[in-house]
Amino acid sequence: MKAKIRKIVVNIEETHREIGRDISPATRKAVAVAVIENPFAGVYQEDLTALMEIGAELGGLLGEKCVAALGIKPADAESYGKSAMVGENGELEHAAALLHPKLGAPLRSAVEKGAALVPSSKKMGSPGQVLDVPLGHKDAAYVRSHFDGIEVCLNDAPRANEIMVAVAVTDSGRPLPRVGGLGHSDAKGEDGLR
């Protein structure tokens, strides 16, 4: 593995009750976070290929960890998202290099298919800061019930020369969705939109 990983953390969030109503089955989200060394901390680097390659490694690794944490088959994943937080000696472009060119394809393999774009966010930060991971339906971006997100916060990351990279996967949409739009069961997943 090219990534120098300090730690990996996996969290699961289950919602069993919302506004006095039972949610059955519970809605579930998993988020897997890798804290890695930033190979370009403190220096300007024109060629960010090394981070792009690390992104490819992490997309599959973190996606598989989310699927395993949920205890589902890859095909049963319904939404996904990705995010990165760069420590103070890095730059926002380092997060972009990790997330965009190559992380998506291995994540799609981990959840089977994934016709829709993977929602993403990137930010600069310091230890203990919250990283938001946006979520969207993996095959049809117009499925509104799956517009969501999950937060992750590590008390010791990212350090100045590190990057936190997060991938989230769900087995359902939001609890009690009722804002209309295309439903999960109606999604065809052919064009990434519907």
N, C-alpha and C positions, 0 to 999 in steps of 0.2 A: 504494500500500500504506500502510495506517495504522500498521503496526508500524515502529518505528525499529530496524532490525536492524544490530547491530555485526558479527556474523559468523554463518555457518552452517557446521556441521561434519557430515560424513556418515561413519559407520564401518560396515564389514561384518565380521561374525564368521562364520567357516566352521569347522565341526568335521569333521575327516576321520578321526580315530581317537579311540576312547574305550576305556579299560580293556583295551588290547591288541587291540581289534577295529576293523576297518575300517568306516567309515560311508560307504556308497555308495547313493545320492548323498550328498554332505556335507550336513549340516543348516546352514542359513544364516539369519542375522538381520541386519537393517540397522537402524541408528538414526540419525535426523537431528535435529540440535539447532540451534535458533536462540537466539542471545543478543540480547535486546532491551532497549531502554530501558524502565524502569518509569515510566509517566506519572504515577503516584501515589506515587512514593517520597517519604517524609518527611511526607506529609500524609494526614489521614483524608478519604476521599472516599466519600460515601454511594452515589452512582450509579456502578457499575462497568461500564457499558455499553461504554465505549471498550475495555476489556480483553476483554470478550466478543466484540466485533467483530474485535479482533486475533486472538483464538483461532480464529475462523472462517477468517481468512486463513491462519493457520499450519497448521491441520489439513490443508487441501488441499495446500499447498506442501510441508510436511514429509512427508506421506504419499506424494506423487508422487515426491519425491526418494528415499525408501526403495525404492519399486517400481522406479524406474529403476536404482538402485544394484544391486539384485538381478538386474536384467536379465530380469524376468518380466512377463507380462501381468497387469493388475490382478486379474483373476479367479483367478490362480494364487497370490495371497497367501493364507496360511492362518491367521496370527494377527497380533494387533496390540496396542498398548498406548500409553499417554501418561503424561507426568510433567512436573512443573515444580519448579524451585528458585528461590526468591525471595531476593534479596540483603537485607542487614541493614536497609536503610531502607524495605523494603516490609513486607507482612504476608501471612500464609498465605491470606487471602481473595483476594488478587490472583492467586495460583495457581489457586484454585478458579474464579475468573471466567474465566480463560483456558481452562481445561480442560473445564468442564462444560456450560454452556448451548449453545455453538455449535461447538466444535471437532470434535465427533463426526461430524456430517453430512458435512462436506467430506472427512474422513478415510475415511468409508465409501465415498464416491464414488471416492476414489483407489484403493481396494482392491476395488471392486465388491461390493455387498451389505452385509455387515457386520451381520447380524441380532442378534448378541450385544452386550451392553454392552462398552464399551472399558475394560479394566482401567486404573486410574490410581493415581498417588501424587503427593503434594505435600509440600514441605518448605522450611524456611528454610535458607540455607547461605551459604558464602563461597567465594572462588576455590579451585579444586583439590579441592573436596569431591565425593564420589561421589554421583551421582544414579541411583537404581534405577528402571528402567522395567519394570513388570510386564507379562506377556504372557498372552493367552488366545486361544483359537480365535475367529476373527472371526464365525462363524455359529452356533456351538453351544457354549455355556459348559461343558457337561458332558464335553467331549473332554479327558480328563485328560492325554493325551500332549502337549498344548499349554500346560499350566500351566508357565510359565517366566518368564524375565526377562533383562534385559541391563543392564549398567552403562555409564554414560558419565561422563567426568571431563575437565574443561577446566582447565588450569592457571591461566587468567586470568578465570574466570567462575564464578558471577555476581559482579560487582562490586556495591558497596553499592546502587547505583541501577538495577540490572539484574534481569532474570529469564531463566533458562535454560528453554526449552520443548523437550521431546523427544517424538518420535513414533518408535515401533519397529514394524517389519513383518517377518514371516518367510515363508519358502516351505516350511516344514516344522515338525514338532514337535521335542521333545527327541531327542537321539540315544539309541537303544536303549530306548525306553519300554516298561515292563512292569508298570505298576500297575493294569492293567485299565481298565474303563470304556468308554464309547462311543469308537469309532475314527473317525478323520477320514473315511474312506470311507463310514462308516455315518451320518454326520451329515446331517440333512435341512435344517437351517437355517431352519425355518419359524417357530419361536417364540423363537429366540435361545438356547434351552437345549439342545435335542437336534437 
